[in-house]
Amino acid sequence: MDLRESIFWMNGRLATNCVEISEDPNSLDKDGFWVVVKDFEGKFVAARFENVIESELPKVDWKKLKGSWSSTQSKEIYESNVERVKDLIASGDVYQVNLCRVLSTECDQSLQGLAAELLENNPAPFASYLKLPGLEIASASPELFLKRNADQVQCSPIKGTSKSADFGDKDKAENVMIVDLIRNDFGQICESGSIEVPRLLGVEEHPGLFHLVSDVIGKLKKGITWKSIMNSLTPAGSISGAPKSSAIKSIAEIENSPRGPYCGVIGWTQGDQAVISVGIRLFWSIQDGKINFGTGAGITWQSEPKSEWDETELKADRLISIAGGSR
C-alpha cells in the first residue's frame, strides 16, 4: 500500500496525504496533525497528515460478510476463565480484571464501507476510520480515553453495561473502582489538587444498550510531554483492571492471545489539543484477509460466569449483525 492512500476520519474531520509514520511518542510534541494508535500490548504508531478538512466519511460500498466468526474463547472456556479471575481476586492478586475475547472471520473488503455502515446503524460519539499500511480500523467507540485542551485533560471511563438504565451494585462498584484508578494515573501527569470527578455514575444510552460513565479531569503539570501522558495512562483502566499492573499480567496469562488494536487507543493530537478514544467496539484488519472484533466484560468478586459471557454477547450482537456473518 502506498503511504499516500492512508486516510483517517473522526467526528467530521477527514485527514489525507499522510507524509510520515513514526513509532516514537515524542513525535506528538512536534507540529502537525498526528493520528495516534497504541495497541493494548503497547505498540505505538503515529501518522502525520498534511491535509485536514471538515467532511463526511467518503462512502464506500459494504457487502455483508457470509462466513462464520470464530472466537479465541468458547463459552465454556470464557466462563471457566471468569472463575480463574475470581480465584485471583480471592487470593488478593487483583480486584477487577477486564476479560476479553476476539472474534475473527474472512474478509476481502475495505473496512471503509463497514465504517460507513456503523455510522448509519450504530452511531457512536467517537466513531472513526483509519487506514495505514498494514492496518485498517473501523471503530464505533463510545468511550473517551483522553480529551486535551491546552493543559486541561479529561478521561471518561465506561464501566457498566446493561440492556436497561437500571444498574446493580456490581456495576456501580466497578465504575467507582476504575475512577479511582484513573485518578491515580492522572496523579502522575497532573498538578496536585487539580484532579476532580465532575460526573460520577452517569447513565448514557447508546444503540441497543446503556452504559455507566464517569468523568475525571485535571490540569497537566508544566512541561509534561506526550510520551509521559501516553505511558502514564495506557492501557486504559476501564479495559485492563485494578491494580493495573497485576491485571495486565493476569490478562496475558489467561487470555493467551494478543488483543492488538482492540482495547488500545485511537484518535488524533495537534500540539496541545487532542481527542483520543478507547479502542472498543471496533473492527480491525492487519490486511491478511481477515477481520477481527473484540468483546469483553469486567470481572469482579460478584461476577457470575454466565452473566459475564452474556455481556460479551450483548456488546457484540448488534455490531456483528451490521458487519454480517454467522456465529
Disulfide bonds with the S-S distance in Angstrom:
none
